[in-house]
Amino acid sequence: MNTEKVYSKKMDVSKTIADALAADAELKQMWDESRTEYRVLGELMKLRKEKGFSQAELAEQSGNKQQVISRIESKENNPTLKTLCSILDVLGYDIQFVPKANQHSSHKI
């Protein structure tokens, strides 16, 4: 019988990520950009559920396939602007551009 020793080391993942981001500016930029994408896609899934739509229902009403909605929600694919707008329209939402904390005005589309 072949047995292997398993070593367990407790790791502070948040600190490890923070250290890596502090050491690499390019990684930090990519990380920050992906955080925004994940937040938007997570909010889209939250809205769908709050409105009581299944993926299939949302897909049908927005002119997409259920697989498209699934891949967006699982963050496998980023939606095109056209797809995002069609989904938001069904959910009763619009896109709004809001300045970051150091800005003072907002623009609606």
Secondary structure, 3 states (H helix, E strand, C coil): CCCCCCCCCCCCHHHHHHHHHHHCHHHHHHHHHHHHHHHHHHHHHHHHHHCCCCHHHHHHHHCCCHHHHHHHHCCCCCCCHHHHHHHHHHHCCCCEECCCCCCCCCEEC
